[in-house]
Amino acid sequence: MIDIVITVATKVSEYLVAPIGHQLSYLFCYRSHMDELDKKIQELGCMRGDLQITIDTAIRSGDEIRPIVQDWLTRVDGITGQAEELMKDENKSCLNGWCPNLKSHYLLSREADKKAQVIVQIQKDHNFPDGVSYCAPPSNKQ
């Protein structure tokens, strides 16, 4: 009988404690979520910069940039702009952060975590197995 109660209590705690703890982490780990987002933005900026060098070289060679690369750059610019806007919103709190609004911290922290996950996915999509560019077909000038 006690074994059944322990088993049920264990399962209930697995399903309740982990999600509640995750939600509380948004409130209590606010600074680490914001710092992690800032770190991810900088990493993504470096990746974009490296790719831009390759793109510029390909364009100077007369090659065309692959659409998948253009799409990746658009996604990077979009998420970077959103994340930087979120970082600006952080400084709009009461007395420039000296009087923290718990609801605001929770929402900003949760949004920062979501954006950081999107950035990680974009970073994974950085691999272009067919290369960044392709040779442009010769134009038929008459």
Backbone as a chain_set.jsonl record, in Angstrom:
{"seq": "MIDIVITVATKVSEYLVAPIGHQLSYLFCYRSHMDELDKKIQELGCMRGDLQITIDTAIRSGDEIRPIVQDWLTRVDGITGQAEELMKDENKSCLNGWCPNLKSHYLLSREADKKAQVIVQIQKDHNFPDGVSYCAPPSNKQ", "coords": {"N": [[0.819, -1.188, 0.0], [1.905, 1.275, 0.84], [3.911, 1.495, -1.028], [2.476, 1.987, -3.368], [1.387, 4.522, -2.827], [3.732, 6.016, -2.616], [4.732, 5.731, -5.211], [2.705, 7.014, -6.706], [2.868, 9.59, -5.582], [5.433, 10.277, -6.395], [5.169, 10.36, -9.2], [3.268, 12.441, -9.435], [4.72, 14.577, -8.381], [6.751, 14.741, -10.302], [5.338, 15.685, -12.53], [4.36, 18.103, -11.629], [6.268, 19.638, -10.137], [8.547, 20.135, -11.79], [7.54, 21.743, -14.045], [6.568, 23.981, -12.593], [8.878, 24.825, -11.313], [10.352, 25.565, -13.542], [8.894, 27.765, -14.483], [9.19, 29.468, -12.286], [11.884, 29.938, -12.48], [12.077, 31.875, -14.411], [11.482, 34.162, -13.028], [13.257, 34.229, -10.805], [15.742, 33.843, -11.95], [16.221, 35.944, -13.602], [18.254, 37.816, -14.417], [20.233, 36.079, -15.418], [18.92, 34.944, -17.624], [18.602, 37.191, -19.254], [21.295, 37.912, -19.642], [22.189, 35.633, -20.971], [20.732, 35.809, -23.346], [21.875, 38.138, -24.401], [24.482, 37.234, -24.807], [24.005, 35.245, -26.742], [23.074, 36.847, -28.835], [25.397, 38.247, -29.484], [27.083, 36.126, -30.292], [25.677, 35.245, -32.545], [25.881, 37.519, -34.1], [28.624, 37.503, -34.661], [28.774, 35.168, -36.198], [27.225, 35.981, -38.363], [28.773, 38.077, -39.33], [31.1, 36.702, -40.163], [29.988, 35.142, -42.202], [29.16, 37.166, -43.9], [31.554, 38.136, -44.905], [32.331, 36.001, -46.551], [30.215, 36.069, -48.35], [30.561, 38.61, -49.525], [32.985, 38.185, -50.842], [32.211, 36.224, -52.687], [30.365, 37.659, -54.236], [32.028, 39.6, -55.352], [33.418, 37.926, -57.011], [31.603, 37.441, -58.927], [29.614, 35.626, -58.494], [26.349, 34.266, -57.647], [24.295, 34.644, -54.781], [23.019, 32.074, -52.77], [19.531, 31.391, -52.305], [18.797, 30.255, -49.819], [20.747, 31.166, -48.132], [20.322, 33.909, -48.192], [17.8, 33.904, -46.97], [18.521, 32.979, -44.427], [20.096, 35.112, -43.53], [18.133, 37.103, -43.425], [16.48, 36.063, -41.411], [18.29, 36.175, -39.295], [18.724, 38.962, -39.068], [16.135, 39.739, -38.377], [15.581, 38.398, -35.87], [17.654, 39.406, -34.357], [17.067, 42.138, -34.269], [14.615, 42.03, -32.862], [15.477, 40.933, -30.432], [17.286, 42.87, -29.524], [15.515, 44.966, -29.155], [14.03, 43.939, -27.066], [16.006, 43.931, -25.107], [16.296, 46.668, -24.786], [13.82, 47.253, -23.684], [14.158, 46.269, -21.169], [15.474, 48.243, -19.744], [13.518, 50.091, -19.322], [12.16, 49.798, -17.002], [10.892, 50.492, -13.676], [12.49, 53.226, -12.225], [14.887, 52.776, -13.624], [15.552, 50.068, -13.19], [16.01, 49.873, -10.462], [13.814, 49.53, -8.918], [12.333, 46.873, -9.115], [9.82, 45.474, -11.17], [7.972, 42.74, -10.675], [6.23, 41.284, -12.345], [6.872, 42.348, -14.848], [9.593, 41.612, -14.97], [9.324, 38.816, -15.0], [7.918, 38.407, -17.444], [9.706, 39.57, -19.322], [11.965, 37.969, -18.895], [11.019, 35.436, -19.612], [10.444, 35.884, -22.318], [13.014, 36.507, -23.213], [14.267, 34.038, -22.86], [12.849, 32.489, -24.729], [13.558, 33.8, -27.116], [16.311, 33.344, -27.094], [16.334, 30.59, -27.496], [15.335, 30.491, -30.098], [17.418, 31.756, -31.418], [19.462, 29.874, -31.029], [18.474, 27.816, -32.648], [18.588, 29.075, -35.148], [21.335, 29.378, -35.336], [22.061, 26.704, -35.595], [21.072, 26.229, -38.117], [22.942, 27.356, -39.713], [24.655, 25.933, -41.288], [25.574, 25.409, -44.559], [25.453, 23.17, -46.827], [25.743, 23.105, -49.627], [27.244, 25.265, -50.162], [27.718, 28.874, -50.153], [27.259, 30.352, -52.386], [26.651, 30.32, -55.982], [27.733, 29.767, -59.333], [26.892, 32.275, -61.526], [24.695, 32.108, -64.309], [25.838, 32.697, -67.643], [25.11, 35.808, -69.103], [22.938, 36.555, -71.814], [23.79, 38.662, -73.945], [23.078, 40.786, -76.599]], "CA": [[0.0, 0.0, 0.0], [2.795, 2.43, 0.919], [4.618, 1.569, -2.31], [1.582, 2.614, -4.34], [1.315, 5.939, -2.474], [5.032, 6.61, -2.976], [4.802, 5.775, -6.671], [1.792, 8.066, -7.153], [3.437, 10.87, -5.158], [6.597, 10.535, -7.248], [4.674, 10.771, -10.523], [2.638, 13.752, -9.298], [5.774, 15.583, -8.217], [7.428, 14.891, -11.594], [4.515, 16.47, -13.427], [4.045, 19.418, -11.073], [7.419, 20.39, -9.646], [9.407, 20.598, -12.883], [6.99, 22.926, -14.736], [6.507, 25.126, -11.683], [10.261, 25.29, -11.153], [10.762, 26.247, -14.776], [8.245, 29.076, -14.495], [9.821, 30.293, -11.248], [13.229, 30.327, -12.918], [11.964, 33.135, -15.148], [11.45, 35.246, -12.059], [14.436, 34.256, -9.945], [16.965, 33.829, -12.762], [15.979, 36.995, -14.598], [19.517, 38.36, -14.921], [20.946, 35.077, -16.221], [18.231, 34.824, -18.905], [18.929, 38.37, -20.055], [22.708, 37.803, -20.016], [22.293, 34.559, -21.965], [20.246, 36.362, -24.607], [22.898, 39.061, -24.892], [25.59, 36.394, -25.293], [23.567, 34.604, -27.986], [23.027, 37.894, -29.861], [26.774, 38.525, -29.898], [27.561, 34.96, -31.043], [25.015, 35.266, -33.845], [26.484, 38.629, -34.838], [29.925, 37.04, -35.165], [28.511, 34.228, -37.291], [26.75, 36.759, -39.496], [29.926, 38.801, -39.849], [31.936, 35.756, -40.909], [29.281, 34.786, -43.428], [29.134, 38.339, -44.773], [32.851, 38.175, -45.595], [32.256, 35.002, -47.618], [29.251, 36.576, -49.337], [31.196, 39.709, -50.262], [33.984, 37.583, -51.736], [31.482, 35.556, -53.772], [29.78, 38.691, -55.097], [33.132, 40.177, -56.142], [33.79, 36.931, -58.027], [30.529, 37.366, -59.909], [28.692, 34.542, -58.149], [25.043, 34.589, -57.088], [24.113, 34.128, -53.427], [21.92, 31.112, -52.696], [18.35, 31.894, -51.578], [18.784, 29.777, -48.435], [21.648, 32.048, -47.392], [19.581, 35.172, -48.056], [16.763, 33.661, -45.975], [19.176, 32.901, -43.131], [20.465, 36.476, -43.162], [16.897, 37.798, -43.068], [16.082, 35.56, -40.09], [19.252, 36.713, -38.321], [18.425, 40.381, -38.871], [14.858, 39.845, -37.682], [15.669, 38.004, -34.465], [18.576, 40.326, -33.689], [16.302, 43.358, -33.998], [13.655, 41.743, -31.799], [16.201, 40.723, -29.176], [17.809, 44.166, -29.078], [14.355, 45.721, -28.669], [13.73, 43.372, -25.753], [17.043, 44.403, -24.188], [15.965, 48.066, -24.497], [12.656, 47.243, -22.79], [14.643, 45.964, -19.825], [15.878, 49.493, -19.092], [12.364, 50.963, -19.138], [11.455, 49.471, -15.761], [10.812, 51.523, -12.647], [13.76, 53.81, -11.764], [15.992, 52.166, -14.353], [15.902, 48.772, -12.629], [16.196, 49.913, -9.003], [12.531, 49.175, -8.307], [11.903, 45.878, -10.105], [8.436, 45.058, -11.313], [8.091, 41.29, -10.786], [5.526, 40.817, -13.54], [7.686, 42.754, -15.988], [10.782, 40.753, -14.987], [8.906, 37.482, -15.413], [7.599, 38.426, -18.874], [10.941, 39.819, -20.077], [12.82, 36.791, -18.757], [10.43, 34.368, -20.423], [10.638, 36.26, -23.725], [14.455, 36.379, -23.484], [14.549, 32.611, -22.988], [12.299, 32.051, -26.018], [14.386, 34.361, -28.196], [17.597, 32.633, -27.06], [16.112, 29.292, -28.134], [15.214, 30.74, -31.542], [18.774, 32.047, -31.894], [20.178, 28.596, -31.085], [18.0, 27.115, -33.843], [19.142, 29.774, -36.313], [22.754, 29.024, -35.38], [22.153, 25.337, -36.129], [20.763, 26.297, -39.54], [24.033, 28.091, -40.37], [25.396, 25.037, -42.163], [25.112, 25.439, -45.944], [26.258, 22.109, -47.445], [26.005, 23.381, -51.041], [27.992, 26.507, -50.262], [27.007, 30.137, -49.99], [26.947, 30.942, -53.688], [26.77, 29.48, -57.166], [28.144, 30.523, -60.513], [25.765, 32.853, -62.247], [24.72, 31.744, -65.716], [26.24, 33.817, -68.474], [23.98, 36.558, -69.658], [22.873, 36.56, -73.282], [23.741, 40.039, -74.452], [23.14, 40.774, -78.061]], "C": [[0.869, 1.261, 0.0], [3.554, 2.61, -0.393], [3.772, 2.267, -3.372], [1.502, 4.119, -4.087], [2.606, 6.652, -2.874], [5.147, 6.751, -4.494], [3.929, 6.896, -7.221], [2.356, 9.44, -6.804], [4.636, 11.25, -6.018], [6.154, 11.032, -8.626], [4.046, 12.164, -10.471], [3.698, 14.836, -9.175], [6.539, 15.8, -9.514], [6.653, 15.831, -12.515], [4.212, 17.871, -12.913], [5.28, 20.251, -10.745], [8.271, 20.943, -10.789], [8.813, 21.8, -13.627], [6.919, 24.163, -13.851], [7.898, 25.703, -11.477], [10.748, 26.047, -12.367], [10.157, 27.642, -14.846], [8.864, 30.008, -13.454], [11.226, 30.733, -11.648], [13.192, 31.623, -13.721], [12.012, 34.333, -14.205], [12.761, 35.356, -11.294], [15.758, 34.268, -10.714], [16.866, 34.859, -13.887], [17.285, 37.46, -15.234], [20.232, 37.339, -15.804], [20.253, 34.869, -17.572], [18.562, 36.004, -19.822], [20.387, 38.328, -20.525], [22.921, 36.736, -21.084], [21.815, 35.048, -23.334], [21.278, 37.3, -25.217], [24.079, 38.291, -25.481], [25.233, 35.758, -26.635], [23.501, 35.62, -29.133], [24.437, 38.156, -30.384], [27.349, 37.366, -30.71], [26.972, 34.963, -32.456], [25.575, 36.398, -34.708], [27.837, 38.251, -35.418], [29.742, 36.081, -36.334], [28.07, 34.975, -38.545], [27.905, 37.521, -40.147], [30.844, 37.915, -40.671], [31.291, 35.378, -42.235], [29.279, 35.955, -44.408], [30.451, 38.481, -45.532], [32.847, 37.203, -46.773], [31.32, 35.469, -48.728], [29.877, 37.681, -50.177], [32.225, 39.187, -51.252], [33.301, 36.926, -52.93], [30.893, 36.573, -54.743], [30.86, 39.335, -55.956], [33.582, 39.23, -57.248], [32.722, 36.782, -59.1], [29.537, 36.248, -59.64], [27.376, 35.1, -57.6], [24.938, 33.949, -55.704], [22.89, 33.223, -53.415], [20.748, 31.693, -51.884], [18.312, 31.453, -50.113], [19.681, 30.648, -47.55], [20.974, 33.396, -47.168], [18.503, 35.043, -46.979], [17.364, 33.624, -44.57], [19.562, 34.294, -42.645], [19.244, 37.289, -42.743], [16.42, 37.37, -41.687], [17.001, 36.11, -39.007], [18.938, 38.177, -38.027], [17.135, 40.564, -38.084], [14.962, 39.529, -36.201], [16.614, 38.922, -33.703], [17.854, 41.628, -33.344], [15.31, 43.164, -32.864], [14.347, 41.618, -30.449], [16.763, 42.043, -28.644], [16.689, 45.055, -28.549], [13.963, 45.239, -27.271], [14.745, 43.851, -24.721], [16.8, 45.877, -23.833], [14.801, 48.157, -23.522], [13.064, 46.977, -21.348], [14.959, 47.25, -19.063], [14.716, 50.452, -18.858], [11.619, 50.686, -17.836], [11.585, 50.625, -14.761], [12.199, 51.955, -12.168], [14.982, 53.11, -12.354], [16.48, 50.873, -13.69], [16.049, 48.742, -11.119], [14.938, 49.503, -8.251], [11.893, 48.123, -9.219], [10.41, 45.552, -10.023], [8.473, 43.553, -11.583], [7.392, 40.746, -12.031], [6.334, 41.14, -14.786], [8.936, 41.878, -16.107], [10.433, 39.351, -15.479], [8.678, 37.443, -16.931], [8.847, 38.64, -19.734], [11.854, 38.599, -20.057], [12.317, 35.647, -19.625], [10.644, 34.647, -21.907], [12.116, 36.136, -24.115], [14.829, 34.918, -23.675], [14.041, 32.079, -24.326], [13.155, 32.545, -27.178], [15.747, 33.672, -28.248], [17.457, 31.261, -27.71], [15.979, 29.432, -29.648], [16.605, 30.996, -32.127], [19.591, 30.77, -32.005], [19.766, 27.825, -32.335], [18.557, 27.769, -35.106], [20.627, 29.456, -36.454], [22.95, 27.619, -35.942], [21.909, 25.322, -37.628], [21.856, 26.982, -40.352], [24.815, 27.231, -41.35], [24.777, 25.045, -43.562], [25.941, 24.418, -46.729], [26.594, 22.356, -48.914], [26.798, 24.665, -51.247], [27.087, 27.722, -50.166], [26.536, 30.687, -51.329], [27.041, 29.898, -54.791], [27.154, 30.372, -58.331], [26.906, 31.0, -61.258], [25.84, 32.424, -63.699], [25.134, 32.949, -66.561], [25.021, 34.52, -69.071], [24.076, 36.583, -71.175], [22.703, 37.979, -73.769], [23.886, 40.01, -75.955], [23.535, 42.103, -78.6]], "O": [[0.603, 2.202, -0.748], [3.809, 3.736, -0.821], [4.288, 3.042, -4.178], [1.545, 4.906, -5.032], [2.57, 7.761, -3.407], [5.607, 7.777, -4.994], [4.356, 7.644, -8.1], [2.327, 10.353, -7.629], [4.827, 12.425, -6.333], [6.699, 12.004, -9.149], [4.271, 12.978, -11.367], [3.585, 15.894, -9.794], [6.94, 16.926, -9.807], [7.242, 16.671, -13.195], [3.84, 18.743, -13.698], [5.324, 21.444, -11.048], [8.671, 22.107, -10.751], [9.515, 22.791, -13.825], [7.184, 25.273, -14.313], [8.078, 26.921, -11.466], [11.463, 27.042, -12.249], [10.835, 28.596, -15.228], [9.042, 31.199, -13.711], [11.702, 31.779, -11.207], [14.159, 32.385, -13.718], [12.529, 35.392, -14.56], [13.313, 36.447, -11.15], [16.786, 34.667, -10.166], [17.377, 34.646, -14.986], [17.403, 37.492, -16.459], [20.783, 37.708, -16.842], [20.933, 34.64, -18.572], [18.775, 35.826, -21.021], [20.681, 38.668, -21.671], [23.734, 36.91, -21.992], [22.423, 34.735, -24.357], [21.525, 37.255, -26.422], [24.608, 38.659, -26.531], [26.052, 35.732, -27.554], [23.834, 35.292, -30.272], [24.643, 38.274, -31.592], [28.029, 37.593, -31.711], [27.677, 34.716, -33.434], [25.722, 36.24, -35.92], [28.162, 38.634, -36.542], [30.456, 36.161, -37.334], [28.489, 34.644, -39.654], [27.995, 37.596, -41.373], [31.314, 38.311, -41.738], [31.962, 35.304, -43.265], [29.384, 35.75, -45.617], [30.453, 38.905, -46.687], [33.304, 37.542, -47.865], [31.607, 35.281, -49.91], [29.741, 37.689, -51.4], [32.327, 39.689, -52.371], [33.766, 37.06, -54.062], [30.924, 36.357, -55.955], [30.647, 39.589, -57.142], [34.066, 39.667, -58.292], [32.925, 36.066, -60.081], [28.697, 35.956, -60.491], [27.305, 36.244, -57.152], [25.435, 32.844, -55.485], [21.85, 33.563, -53.979], [20.959, 32.399, -50.898], [17.842, 32.203, -49.256], [19.401, 30.839, -46.367], [21.049, 33.958, -46.076], [18.311, 35.954, -46.173], [16.787, 34.172, -43.632], [19.373, 34.616, -41.472], [19.319, 38.08, -41.802], [16.005, 38.204, -40.882], [16.541, 36.471, -37.923], [18.892, 38.583, -36.866], [17.048, 41.441, -37.225], [14.489, 40.299, -35.365], [16.395, 39.187, -32.521], [18.018, 42.157, -32.245], [15.175, 44.03, -32.0], [13.862, 42.137, -29.444], [16.716, 42.297, -27.441], [16.891, 45.813, -27.6], [13.61, 46.038, -26.404], [14.38, 44.144, -23.582], [17.068, 46.291, -22.705], [14.782, 49.02, -22.643], [12.388, 47.412, -20.415], [14.729, 47.325, -17.856], [14.901, 51.512, -18.26], [10.565, 51.272, -17.589], [12.302, 51.598, -14.996], [12.995, 51.114, -11.749], [15.978, 52.884, -11.667], [17.682, 50.615, -13.638], [16.201, 47.663, -10.548], [15.002, 49.165, -7.069], [11.008, 48.447, -10.01], [9.842, 45.382, -8.945], [8.966, 43.136, -12.631], [7.91, 39.846, -12.693], [6.466, 40.303, -15.679], [9.3, 41.452, -17.203], [11.164, 38.77, -16.281], [9.184, 36.555, -17.616], [9.024, 37.971, -20.752], [12.445, 38.239, -21.075], [13.101, 34.973, -20.293], [10.987, 33.741, -22.666], [12.43, 35.707, -25.226], [15.623, 34.591, -24.558], [14.732, 31.302, -24.985], [13.441, 31.794, -28.111], [16.279, 33.439, -29.334], [18.369, 30.815, -28.407], [16.46, 28.58, -30.395], [16.925, 30.505, -33.209], [20.335, 30.595, -32.969], [20.615, 27.242, -33.011], [18.955, 27.069, -36.037], [21.122, 29.283, -37.568], [23.901, 27.374, -36.683], [22.476, 24.494, -38.34], [21.704, 27.166, -41.56], [25.567, 27.762, -42.166], [23.6, 24.727, -43.729], [27.01, 24.752, -47.24], [27.617, 21.874, -49.402], [27.0, 25.099, -52.381], [25.863, 27.61, -50.107], [25.535, 31.401, -51.399], [27.452, 28.759, -54.568], [26.924, 31.581, -58.31], [26.003, 30.224, -61.573], [26.928, 32.378, -64.272], [24.813, 34.088, -66.224], [24.047, 33.888, -69.48], [25.168, 36.626, -71.74], [21.581, 38.44, -73.981], [24.72, 39.289, -76.503], [23.636, 42.271, -79.815]]}, "num_chains": 1, "name": "protein.A"}
